[in-house]
Amino acid sequence: MELQRTLQQLRLHHKCAAARMEAVTQRSARDVEGRVDELASQIANGQQRVCMAHDAVRDSESTRDSLQQELQHTHAAATATAATHEQQVVLLQQDIANTNSRVFAANASLVEACEALA
């Protein structure tokens, strides 16, 4: 009789231990699933940030390329304008020299005319 009661107690303890173990296992499984979901979310967010950073780099590179092209065009235009201005300066200097020659010639003619009148 005593042995049977001990056996029943052992079975009851075994059932309780099995139930506690099952509860702990289920709780651990839920914790692990929650952690896996959290990590998956963090990975997805990280991937999204990487994609956004990649897009920003691509946009920056495109902007840089556009600015470099604009700089090259501006430099070429400035160089052409400077060359044109240099040509204009040379032509103006020639016009000034020609005008000075005519002024000197006119002055010489005026002096001759004045001397002839005197």
ZICORCOR-V6607 format. One record per pair of residues at least 4 apart in sequence whose ideal C-beta (glycine too) atoms are under 7 Angstrom apart, sorted by sequence separation. I is the first residue (numbers start at 1). J is the second residue. D is the distance in Angstrom with one decimal. If there is no record, write none. Layout:
i=I j=J d=D
i=I j=J d=D
//
This chain:
i=1 j=5 d=6.6
i=2 j=6 d=6.3
i=3 j=7 d=6.2
i=4 j=8 d=6.4
i=5 j=9 d=6.4
i=6 j=10 d=6.3
i=7 j=11 d=6.4
i=8 j=12 d=6.3
i=9 j=13 d=6.2
i=10 j=14 d=6.1
i=11 j=15 d=6.4
i=12 j=16 d=6.3
i=13 j=17 d=6.0
i=14 j=18 d=6.1
i=15 j=19 d=6.2
i=16 j=20 d=6.3
i=17 j=21 d=6.1
i=18 j=22 d=6.3
i=19 j=23 d=6.4
i=20 j=24 d=6.3
i=21 j=25 d=6.1
i=22 j=26 d=6.3
i=23 j=27 d=6.2
i=24 j=28 d=6.1
i=25 j=29 d=6.2
i=26 j=30 d=6.4
i=27 j=31 d=6.3
i=28 j=32 d=6.2
i=29 j=33 d=6.2
i=30 j=34 d=6.2
i=31 j=35 d=6.3
i=32 j=36 d=6.2
i=33 j=37 d=6.4
i=34 j=38 d=6.3
i=35 j=39 d=6.2
i=36 j=40 d=6.2
i=37 j=41 d=6.4
i=38 j=42 d=6.5
i=39 j=43 d=6.3
i=40 j=44 d=6.4
i=41 j=45 d=6.3
i=42 j=46 d=6.2
i=43 j=47 d=6.3
i=44 j=48 d=6.4
i=45 j=49 d=6.4
i=46 j=50 d=6.4
i=47 j=51 d=6.4
i=48 j=52 d=6.4
i=49 j=53 d=6.2
i=50 j=54 d=6.2
i=51 j=55 d=6.4
i=52 j=56 d=6.4
i=53 j=57 d=6.4
i=54 j=58 d=6.4
i=55 j=59 d=6.2
i=56 j=60 d=6.2
i=57 j=61 d=6.3
i=58 j=62 d=6.4
i=59 j=63 d=6.3
i=60 j=64 d=6.2
i=61 j=65 d=6.4
i=62 j=66 d=6.4
i=63 j=67 d=6.2
i=64 j=68 d=6.3
i=65 j=69 d=6.5
i=66 j=70 d=6.3
i=67 j=71 d=6.2
i=68 j=72 d=6.4
i=69 j=73 d=6.4
i=70 j=74 d=6.1
i=71 j=75 d=6.1
i=72 j=76 d=6.3
i=73 j=77 d=6.2
i=74 j=78 d=6.1
i=75 j=79 d=6.2
i=76 j=80 d=6.4
i=77 j=81 d=6.2
i=78 j=82 d=6.2
i=79 j=83 d=6.5
i=80 j=84 d=6.4
i=81 j=85 d=6.3
i=82 j=86 d=6.4
i=83 j=87 d=6.5
i=84 j=88 d=6.3
i=85 j=89 d=6.3
i=86 j=90 d=6.6
i=87 j=91 d=6.4
i=88 j=92 d=6.2
i=89 j=93 d=6.3
i=90 j=94 d=6.5
i=91 j=95 d=6.4
i=92 j=96 d=6.3
i=93 j=97 d=6.4
i=94 j=98 d=6.3
i=95 j=99 d=6.1
i=96 j=100 d=6.2
i=97 j=101 d=6.5
i=98 j=102 d=6.5
i=99 j=103 d=6.2
i=100 j=104 d=6.3
i=101 j=105 d=6.3
i=102 j=106 d=6.1
i=103 j=107 d=6.2
i=104 j=108 d=6.4
i=105 j=109 d=6.4
i=106 j=110 d=6.2
i=107 j=111 d=6.3
i=108 j=112 d=6.5
i=109 j=113 d=6.2
i=110 j=114 d=6.3
i=111 j=115 d=6.3
i=112 j=116 d=6.2
i=113 j=117 d=6.4
i=114 j=118 d=6.4
//
